[in-house]
Amino acid sequence: LNGRGVARLCVELEAMAYSHSQGPASTVKYSASHLPGNLAVLPGLENKTSLTFAVVHRNYVSLAHLASGVCTHEQAAYDERDATCFLTQARWCRLHNSRIVLVLTSYKGFKILEWNASTLLYYHQIDTLPGSLERSFARGVAAVGDCVCIGTSSGAILVFNVPAQGTDVALLRQLQGHSAPVCDIATNQQGEVASCDESGMILVWTDPLTSPDSSLVMDQSGTLIGGFTNGKILLFSTDSGAKTVEISAHARCINALDVAPKAGLLLSVSEDSTAAVWSLPTDSNPKVSQVFSTTILNSLLCGGKFCDPRGTKFSLTAYDSAEVITFSKS
């Protein structure tokens, strides 16, 4: 431990075998835009092995549904009349009332839709302030209970209640605390909420911490995990606000993080063309171990997600590529 109580761990290498899936190729109609976290995965709609992917391309979201060895495609424009209304994020939210909604955030605001983008449930416009040189936007999406939390460029986080059926989506409250645009929002199954912004701040609704400016996840113990633009991964205790682990994980910006809660695994994806899987520390074993790493040559990776809570599969996207690359445990 150094003087600030930060554990600088020697990361151990432990082998865990993942291999590139040899099944039918998963592709989306349009290539991925260069956005942090540009991949959403929705497992198990048709059966336990089915997967649906969502990837943002400019003002479109491309959906690919993989089931029983067949890949089908759909796509939807945020605004057919405005090709410059670029999307910033696409996220599925599983609510406690069993409803699944797709949230699209953009430089015009955001939309809440049915999971397959077939029906618009709610639209919220965010106007750029008169005289402002920067466009307003929405970014950062997470579900907690029956609510969806959505971040904005003003720093506000809007919390909406989504009913089990129908379109009666209602704004419950507006969380004020960030003074810079929100980058990401994370929740866990215990209902804890954290958010980070471009100034380098995390708010664990009431406790501010130092934060990354691109990706944020939370494991089931309440540990906050942040990915930095300098390639580092930091772990924070939400009880004390202290930084507990620092990992020099990648050579360039980390674009995506994801946690497999039932396996205690962390996925990190970086612009250095590598994706890595880490074993997170536990009470009985405080070490961080890199259990798998792969390099996708000549690819600027921008999205990565585990496909199930056990971490048996994970998928990756790369800028200007329409392929969704999936790895499975051997």
Beta strands, then each sheet from edge to edge (+ up, - down):
strand 1: 12-13
strand 2: 18-20
strand 3: 26-27
strand 4: 40-43
strand 5: 51-57
strand 6: 60-67
strand 7: 70-77
strand 8: 87-94
strand 9: 100-106
strand 10: 109-114
strand 11: 120-125
strand 12: 138-144
strand 13: 147-152
strand 14: 157-161
strand 15: 170-175
strand 16: 182-187
strand 17: 193-197
strand 18: 201-204
strand 19: 207-210
strand 20: 215-218
strand 21: 224-227
strand 22: 232-236
strand 23: 243-248
strand 24: 254-260
strand 25: 265-270
strand 26: 274-279
strand 27: 289-295
strand 28: 301-306
strand 29: 313-318
strand 30: 323-329
sheet 1: 1+ 27+ 26- 25+ 24-
sheet 2: 2+ 30- 3+
sheet 3: 2+ 30- 29+ 28-
sheet 4: 4+ 5- 6+ 7-
sheet 5: 8+ 9- 10+ 11-
sheet 6: 12+ 13- 14+ 15-
sheet 7: 16+ 17- 18+ 19-
sheet 8: 20+ 21- 22+ 23-
end
